[in-house]
Amino acid sequence: MDAPPLRKIIHVDMDAFYASVEQRDDPALRGQPIAVGGGGPRGVVATCSYEARKFGVRSAMPGARARRLCPGLIFVKPRFEVYRAVSAQVRDIFARFTDIIQPLSLDEAYLDVTQNKPGITSATQVAQEIRRMIREETGLTASAGVSYNKLIAKLASDQNKPDGLCVIRPADGAAFIATMPVRRIHGIGPVTARRMHEMGIETGADLRERDMRFLQAHFGSAADYYYRASRGEDDRPVRERQERKSVSVEDTFFDDLTEEVALIAEMDRIAANLWTRVDKAGAWGRTVVLKIKFADFRIITRSRSFTAAVRSPDMLAQAGRELLRAQLPLRMGARLLGLGVHNLESEEEGEEGEQLALSL
């Protein structure tokens, strides 16, 4: 049997999307360090401009800390209806080249251009054309990674940001992964990365040196993925994302937490990270769910539902704190905390809900 054709995958990632839209629409903000999000005492940075990133400001960072790092930081209220409209423009450009599109959020997507509508044989040329059209039609820049699978294409898109292009050919994939810090490899979260570092696994090359038996002993069912990823292998297809049912963030602690101050601080941090995912994906939901795993591995969940979707980082954080405080004092230390948003609206429902919420 003939071998299947080598896939040509592009990962497109808009550069500092929300902040770039704001700088595009307000000339006074161009060249300035800006943060999109809440600037109040409990505000959170959703994203920030590259001018702000030079000071160490990052997404999901508390607004107060961001101001300390960058005293001249300008906070801008998010305009999600505008971001969704621009995202639709960008996806329309993608659709001129392929119907095999997997959006990850408003500002990034995978494209399979193995067979593309214009009949362009070079995936690099397709990526160049897409980036050119995005600049001309939206006034924004995008970075792209081009490779033979999703794993490497996504890593490549981050290599030459902003406004960059990185192409990794099949012969170079394993070497590219070898130099990559494990914390950057998709599918390896912060907790797993810390565990790997304790074992002396810092890079993809270090991970490749561990055999399957070692990986299975320490990482269980994820071993096969880590084994293949360290060799630049990934056979996941590009496909439309299934309808999302929930969005959640959880973290496991090295030491079990018992004190209220420490627990609330962790909940605020988790809520900030969750909000970044929620607003980036436009995944608004009406139910907030708390998850606690105790030292004996027993798990409890508690939830609170609202009449309308949670559309404020402050409201989300407050719901998380209230759910957690209702469980205090804990019966024993917590080894994991999680927070999620369920009962998600469709985008159309969300837009209608925003209109109904306006007081005129």
VENNOR-V667018 format. One record per helix or strand. SS is the DSSP state (H for helix, E for strand). FROM is the first residue (numbers start at 1). TO is the last residue. If there is no record, write none. Layout:
# VENNOR-V667018
ss=SS from=FROM to=TO
ss=SS from=FROM to=TO
This chain:
# VENNOR-V667018
ss=E from=9 to=14
ss=H from=17 to=25
ss=H from=27 to=29
ss=E from=34 to=37
ss=E from=44 to=48
ss=H from=50 to=53
ss=E from=62 to=62
ss=H from=63 to=69
ss=E from=74 to=76
ss=H from=80 to=95
ss=E from=101 to=105
ss=E from=108 to=112
ss=H from=123 to=138
ss=E from=142 to=147
ss=H from=150 to=157
ss=E from=165 to=167
ss=H from=170 to=178
ss=E from=181 to=181
ss=H from=182 to=184
ss=H from=190 to=198
ss=E from=203 to=203
ss=H from=204 to=209
ss=H from=212 to=229
ss=E from=246 to=257
ss=H from=260 to=281
ss=E from=285 to=294
ss=E from=299 to=305
ss=H from=313 to=325
ss=E from=334 to=344
ss=H from=347 to=357
